[in-house]
Amino acid sequence: MELTQIKYEINDRVALITLYRPDKMNAFTHVMREELKHAFGLADQDDGVRAVVVTGAGQAFCAGADLSGGGATFAYSPQGGRPERLGEHRDGGGQVVMAIQRCRKPVIGAINGAAVGVGVTMTLGMDMRVAAEDAKLGFVFCRRGVVPEACSSWFLPRLVGMAKAAELIYTGRVFRARDEANSGLFNYVLPKAEVLPKALGLAQEIADNTSAMSVTLSKALLQRGLADPDPQTAHLNDSRVFIWAGRAPDAAEGIKSFLEKRPPKFTLSPTQDLPDFYPWWIEPKV
């Protein structure tokens, strides 16, 4: 796919995805949606990529949906056809978040500037978020006559709690990242110039020190554990994955390298060597 509204670069096993409509504050479009889905798919399938960082070109991260279409912006319908039935529509931000969820590599949001609407909800499905302290963010949906999307009704309460999520959604207020630095929404809130270096540093720490297989399985355990009905279910899943990993070559190398005081040389591939019980969950039918 030719990329026209994002950039995709790989450096030292870290993929950098840059939302690239700087003259439009990286406003989200159908084209950007498809390019992001494609890019996360590339990262997922590339054993040369250990982590992904997402940032925005220019002053903004993403100013939300491109509203240049006017009042009908959200009245989606197929080109030249009848409007979709309500149960058939899949929102664009949600499609991107599901692509992030399917990506087996850690995804880190480097929120370098304004992130409003889908610009902030798309980051909730990422594994970590680093934000510029003066960045303006807002879950502004109720001020636009719509509702939160991009799976944010699932992610946001789990990140900040139900009461804080309700406040942010119902008021639709725009706030500075520093005002919610302790809410659980961000891993780090930093001066703007430090945001991308910090995110890249986290990604490089993962790439340099960890087993790709261990990270892939750990990401799945964390994500799926959020939906486990009780600790016993999580215990059963942890145990099955742990014993498989403990018998695999990366565990032997991890221990040996520690005892020999040298960097590990892990060899297992998340695209080739996953356990036969992965995935251990049942995907919903859509």
MOWO-V475458 format. One record per pair of residues at least 24 apart in sequence whose ideal C-beta (glycine too) atoms are under 7 Angstrom apart, sorted by the first residue. I is the first residue (numbers start at 1). J is the second residue. D is the distance in whole Angstrom. If there is no record, write none. Layout:
I:J:D, I:J:D
//
This chain:
1:35:7, 1:38:5, 3:35:5, 4:31:6, 5:29:6, 5:31:5, 5:32:4, 5:35:6, 6:32:6, 6:35:5, 6:36:6, 6:39:6, 8:39:5, 8:42:7, 10:48:7, 10:49:6, 12:204:7, 12:207:7, 13:48:6, 13:49:6, 13:50:4, 13:207:4, 14:50:7, 14:51:5, 14:53:6, 14:200:6, 14:203:4, 14:204:6, 14:207:6, 15:43:5, 15:49:5, 15:52:5, 16:53:5, 17:52:6, 17:54:5, 18:55:6, 18:56:7, 18:57:5, 19:56:5, 19:57:6, 19:61:7, 19:62:5, 20:57:5, 22:57:4, 22:58:3, 24:66:7, 25:60:4, 25:63:4, 25:114:6, 26:56:5, 26:57:6, 26:60:5, 26:61:7, 26:62:5, 26:63:7, 27:62:7, 27:63:5, 27:64:6, 27:65:7, 27:66:4, 28:62:6, 28:64:6, 28:65:5, 28:66:6, 28:118:5, 28:119:7, 29:66:5, 30:92:7, 33:92:4, 33:95:6, 33:96:6, 36:96:5, 36:99:7, 37:95:6, 37:96:6, 37:99:4, 40:99:4, 40:100:6, 40:103:4, 41:99:7, 43:103:6, 43:105:5, 44:102:6, 44:103:4, 44:104:5, 44:105:6, 45:271:6, 47:269:5, 47:270:7, 47:271:6, 49:105:6, 50:105:6, 50:206:6, 50:207:4, 50:212:6, 51:105:6, 51:106:5, 51:108:7, 51:203:4, 51:206:5, 51:207:6, 52:103:7, 52:105:5, 52:107:5, 52:108:7, 53:108:5, 53:110:6, 53:199:5, 53:200:6, 53:203:5, 54:107:7, 54:109:5, 54:110:7, 54:126:7, 55:110:4, 55:112:5, 55:196:6, 56:112:6, 56:113:6, 59:113:5, 60:113:4, 60:114:4, 61:111:5, 61:112:6, 61:113:5, 61:114:6, 61:115:4, 61:119:6, 61:135:7, 62:115:6, 62:118:7, 62:119:3, 63:114:5, 63:116:6, 63:119:6, 64:116:4, 64:117:3, 64:118:6, 64:119:5, 65:117:6, 65:118:6, 74:146:6, 91:149:4, 91:150:7, 93:118:4, 93:121:5, 93:122:5, 93:149:5, 93:150:3, 94:149:6, 94:150:5, 94:151:5, 96:122:5, 96:150:7, 97:122:6, 97:125:4, 97:150:5, 97:151:5, 100:125:5, 100:126:6, 101:125:6, 101:223:7, 104:216:4, 104:219:7, 104:270:5, 106:206:6, 106:215:6, 106:219:6, 108:199:5, 108:202:6, 108:203:6, 110:195:5, 110:196:5, 110:199:4, 111:135:6, 111:177:7, 111:195:7, 112:192:6, 112:195:5, 112:196:6, 116:140:6, 116:174:7, 117:141:7, 118:149:7, 118:150:6, 121:148:6, 121:149:6, 121:150:4, 121:152:4, 122:150:5, 124:152:5, 124:155:4, 124:156:6, 124:159:7, 125:151:6, 125:155:6, 127:219:7, 128:187:5, 128:202:6, 129:185:7, 129:186:5, 129:187:6, 130:186:7, 130:187:6, 130:188:5, 130:190:7, 130:195:5, 130:198:5, 130:199:5, 131:177:4, 131:186:5, 131:189:5, 131:195:7, 132:177:6, 132:190:7, 132:192:4, 132:195:5, 133:177:6, 133:178:4, 133:189:5, 133:190:6, 133:191:6, 134:176:6, 134:178:7, 134:192:7, 135:176:7, 135:177:5, 136:174:5, 136:176:6, 137:174:7, 137:175:6, 137:177:6, 138:172:7, 138:173:6, 138:174:4, 138:175:7, 139:168:5, 139:169:5, 139:172:6, 140:172:5, 140:174:7, 141:172:6, 142:169:7, 142:170:6, 142:172:4, 143:172:4, 158:226:6, 159:184:5, 159:185:6, 160:184:5, 160:185:6, 211:250:4, 211:254:7, 211:266:4, 211:268:6, 212:266:6, 212:268:7, 212:269:7, 212:270:5, 213:250:6, 213:268:4, 213:270:6, 213:273:6, 214:245:6, 214:250:6, 216:270:4, 217:241:5, 217:245:6, 224:281:5, 237:280:6, 240:277:7, 244:275:5
//
